[in-house]
Structure formats: structure tokens, C-alpha cells
Amino acid sequence: MTATHFEQFVAEALTTERETDARLTSDELYGLYTSWCLLNKAQPQPPAALWASLKDQGIAPEDCELAMTGPAAADYILASAPSLI
């Protein structure tokens, strides 16, 4: 079975291995998603579509206990804090 666009995002950009107790906000989660889309040359879907898919996957977008990982995480962090460049 082929993974959906959103399932691929979760598999490639989110991890259960967290270094802090900080949780991703919905804004951070959507920002990470848009970074992932940019890197994968995919058209970002509206936030409501992402939230619905995450909920279907058992992830609460309003209280995400996962952490960012991979190239999308690096892209999002650098885009969010240009002073780090």
C-alpha cells in the first residue's frame, strides 16, 4: 500500500525521540509541514486537511508530543530564525 502525502510527511519529518518536554505548537507543526512540502516539491494542503489527517493517524495537532526531524526540520528552523544563518 502506498503512503499518503500526509503519512509520508509524518514518517519523514516527525519522530518520537524528543530531547526536551517542549511540544510542537500547531503553528510549528504546519510550518514544518510547509518546509517538508517545499523540499519534496509537493503542494501544501490547507491546515484543516493536515489536522484531519494527523487526527486519523492518532496525532493530536493541538498537543503534538512528537519532535521535528530530518531535512524539513533543519529547513524550518533556519527559515524561522534567519539570524542563525
C-alpha positions, 0 to 999 in steps of 0.5 A: 500500500502506498503512503499518503502525502500526509503519512509520508510527511509524518514518517519523514519529518516527525519522530518520537525521540524528543530531547526536551518536554517542549511540544510542537505548537500547531503553528510549528507543526504546519510550518514544518509541514510547509518546509517538508512540502517545499523540499519534496516539491509537493503542494501544501494542503490547507491546515484543516486537511493536515489536522484531519489527517494527523487526527486519523493517524492518532496525532493530536495537532493541538498537543503534538508530543512528537519532535521535528526531524530530518531535512524539513526540520533543519529547513524550518528552523533556519527559515524561522530564525534567519539570524542563525544563518 
